[in-house]
Amino acid sequence: MAKKSQKNSKHVADLISSATLPALTLLAQVDKFAFLGVLNAAKPEHQARSELLRVRIVREKGDTIIKEVPVYVPVQADAACSINRGFVRLHDAAAAGELPEPARDADAASAGIALSAVAGTVAANYQTCHKNAEKLRALQVWVSEMASGTK
């Protein structure tokens, strides 16, 4: 399966390198290629392609990590760990950037969520964070180049 993934990854990289920016913009509308939605055709072509490739790499690494959750958090760990409602409320509040409501007695009860599900959610959240970081780096480069061009 890893061989097939590497082969597909090479095909996607080749596509990003060779397709026109308008074609990539159209392709971004297909679910399988939604990651192409970060394409900013207003940027110089080399920057737009470079950003796409970096975001693709981050997405692929994140997808691999998420697929590995059952390896690192086996069924035995799920059985041995109880995720309580308080953890879920605190995690959700942090993800939303909000302060959690005051703790309650009911927070001690099990939420019925497996540790592996928590690991998958956290990995997906970090994947999104890393994608956003790549987009921000690309924007910073573009702004810097635009500022240099106006001086």
C-alpha positions as CSV (number, residue, x, y, z in Angstrom):
1,M,0.0,0.0,0.0
2,A,2.9,2.4,0.7
3,K,4.2,1.8,-2.8
4,K,0.8,2.8,-4.3
5,S,0.7,5.9,-2.1
6,Q,4.2,7.0,-3.2
7,K,3.3,6.4,-6.8
8,N,0.1,8.5,-6.4
9,S,2.0,11.2,-4.6
10,K,4.4,11.4,-7.5
11,H,1.6,11.7,-10.0
12,V,0.0,14.5,-8.0
13,A,3.4,16.3,-7.8
14,D,3.7,15.9,-11.6
15,L,0.2,17.2,-12.1
16,I,0.9,20.3,-9.9
17,S,4.2,20.9,-11.8
18,S,2.7,20.6,-15.3
19,A,-0.9,21.6,-15.3
20,T,-1.9,25.2,-16.0
21,L,-3.1,27.3,-13.0
22,P,-6.6,27.6,-14.4
23,A,-6.7,23.8,-14.8
24,L,-5.6,23.3,-11.2
25,T,-8.3,25.8,-10.1
26,L,-10.9,23.7,-11.9
27,L,-9.5,20.4,-10.5
28,A,-9.7,21.8,-6.9
29,Q,-13.5,21.6,-7.2
30,V,-13.2,17.7,-7.2
31,D,-13.3,16.3,-3.6
32,K,-10.2,14.2,-4.1
33,F,-8.3,17.3,-5.1
34,A,-9.8,19.7,-2.6
35,F,-6.4,20.5,-1.2
36,L,-5.7,22.4,-4.5
37,G,-8.2,24.9,-3.2
38,V,-5.3,26.8,-1.5
39,L,-4.1,27.8,-5.0
40,N,-3.9,31.5,-5.4
41,A,-3.7,32.1,-9.1
42,A,-3.0,35.8,-8.4
43,K,0.5,34.9,-7.2
44,P,3.4,34.3,-9.5
45,E,3.2,30.9,-11.0
46,H,6.3,29.5,-9.2
47,Q,5.0,30.7,-5.8
48,A,1.5,29.2,-6.4
49,R,3.0,25.8,-7.4
50,S,5.5,25.8,-4.5
51,E,2.7,26.5,-2.0
52,L,0.6,23.7,-3.5
53,L,3.4,21.3,-3.2
54,R,4.2,22.2,0.4
55,V,0.5,21.9,1.5
56,R,0.3,18.6,-0.3
57,I,3.3,17.2,1.6
58,V,1.8,18.4,4.9
59,R,-1.6,16.8,4.0
60,E,0.0,13.5,3.1
61,K,2.1,13.4,6.3
62,G,-1.0,14.1,8.3
63,D,-3.0,11.4,6.5
64,T,-0.2,8.9,7.2
65,I,-0.1,9.8,10.9
66,I,-3.9,9.5,11.2
67,K,-3.7,6.1,9.5
68,E,-1.1,5.0,12.1
69,V,-3.3,5.8,15.1
70,P,-4.4,2.1,15.6
71,V,-0.7,1.1,15.6
72,Y,0.3,3.5,18.3
73,V,-3.0,3.4,20.2
74,P,-4.1,-0.3,20.1
75,V,-7.3,-1.7,21.3
76,Q,-5.8,-2.6,24.7
77,A,-5.0,1.1,25.3
78,D,-8.6,2.0,24.4
79,A,-9.8,-0.5,26.9
80,A,-7.4,0.7,29.6
81,C,-8.2,4.4,29.3
82,S,-11.4,6.2,30.1
83,I,-12.0,9.6,28.5
84,N,-14.2,11.5,30.8
85,R,-16.8,14.2,29.8
86,G,-14.7,16.9,31.5
87,F,-11.8,16.1,29.1
88,V,-14.1,16.3,26.1
89,R,-15.6,19.6,27.2
90,L,-12.1,21.1,27.9
91,H,-10.8,19.9,24.6
92,D,-13.8,21.3,22.7
93,A,-13.5,24.6,24.5
94,A,-9.8,24.9,23.7
95,A,-10.5,23.9,20.0
96,A,-13.1,26.7,19.8
97,G,-10.8,29.2,21.5
98,E,-13.3,29.6,24.4
99,L,-13.1,29.3,28.1
100,P,-14.7,26.1,29.3
101,E,-17.8,26.2,31.5
102,P,-17.1,25.5,35.2
103,A,-16.4,21.9,36.0
104,R,-19.4,19.8,37.3
105,D,-19.8,16.5,39.0
106,A,-21.0,14.9,35.8
107,D,-17.7,15.7,34.1
108,A,-16.1,12.7,35.9
109,A,-18.3,10.2,34.0
110,S,-17.0,8.4,31.0
111,A,-17.8,10.1,27.7
112,G,-17.8,6.7,25.9
113,I,-15.0,7.9,23.5
114,A,-12.0,5.7,22.8
115,L,-8.5,7.0,23.3
116,S,-7.8,6.1,19.7
117,A,-10.6,8.5,18.6
118,V,-9.0,11.2,20.7
119,A,-5.6,10.5,19.1
120,G,-7.2,10.7,15.6
121,T,-8.9,14.0,16.4
122,V,-5.7,15.5,17.8
123,A,-3.7,14.3,14.8
124,A,-6.2,15.8,12.4
125,N,-6.2,19.1,14.3
126,Y,-2.4,19.3,14.1
127,Q,-2.6,18.5,10.4
128,T,-4.9,21.5,9.9
129,C,-2.6,23.6,12.0
130,H,0.4,22.7,9.8
131,K,-1.5,23.3,6.6
132,N,-2.4,26.8,7.9
133,A,1.2,27.4,8.9
134,E,2.3,26.6,5.3
135,K,-0.3,28.9,3.9
136,L,0.8,31.7,6.2
137,R,4.5,31.2,5.3
138,A,3.6,31.5,1.6
139,L,1.5,34.6,2.3
140,Q,4.4,36.2,4.2
141,V,6.8,35.5,1.3
142,W,4.3,37.0,-1.2
143,V,3.7,40.1,1.0
144,S,7.4,40.5,1.4
145,E,8.0,40.3,-2.4
146,M,5.1,42.7,-3.1
147,A,6.6,45.2,-0.6
148,S,10.1,44.8,-2.2
149,G,8.6,45.4,-5.6
150,T,7.0,48.7,-4.6
151,K,10.2,50.3,-3.2
